[in-house]
């Protein structure tokens, strides 16, 4: 059988309409800023901006959820919004070492990690400075509607920014937050949290199976080890308790534990629910 001839040139890649990439230099090297800018005219006050962390993993997901919601904004309450995704170089969906540095104030409370930590303040300054400036250059935005969105360790960062720099963003979405990284720090910050001006909307979501086992995992030889780790990290309990602390501060708060979802599968479900809340209040 004759071998198939090699294709000399690959066909052009598929792109998301209305999206663009900007390369920025930040505290830990190069970052990619991915922007999805609505094609519709901006509202009088400018577009809300959704600042998405770990954009390598979920930029396309959030972009399409926002777009589909805006198609029927009268029903969903999701009007046109800019998605500003902060991504790392390369194709990996998650960059453990880079995010471990950027999203944390220091090492975890109980576990050692093989990468640097403690870049939280520098990364937040990068978001508030160069990233926000570039977004503002590209389209009219509403400075009073800036939503920070994080999943997993980025969800810990999101709650930590709310707890210690609440004015950095107007609203917050923390999905499957890694509360176990430093529960005491979050609790201390949230306990002192007060809002002299506008009260933020804060959405927290987590999957039912993040503190248990999926049916497939329950039949695995690693079931006992997996169950022990998830029980120790207590993702569902941690997210629920953080929601209670946030609500006690006076923030407008929603918490969802999504049935039959795990740490990965919960992301698109929670994003859709959270956008309806933070953008419309519903």
Secondary structure, DSSP 4 states (H G I P E B T S, - for coil): -PPPPPPSSPPPPP--TTEEEEEEEETTEEEEEEEE--SSPPPTT-EEEEEESSHHHHHHHHHHHHHHHHHTHHHH----EEEEEEEESSS-S--HHHHHHHT-SSS-SS---SS----HHHHHHHIIIIIHHHHHHHS-EEEEEEEEEEETHHHHHHHHHHHH-GGG-SEEEEES--GGG-HHHHHHHHHT---SSPPPEEEEEEEGGGSS--HHHHTSTTHHHHHHHHHHH-HHHHHHHHHHHHHHTT-EEEEEEETT--TTTHHHHHHHHHHHHHHH--
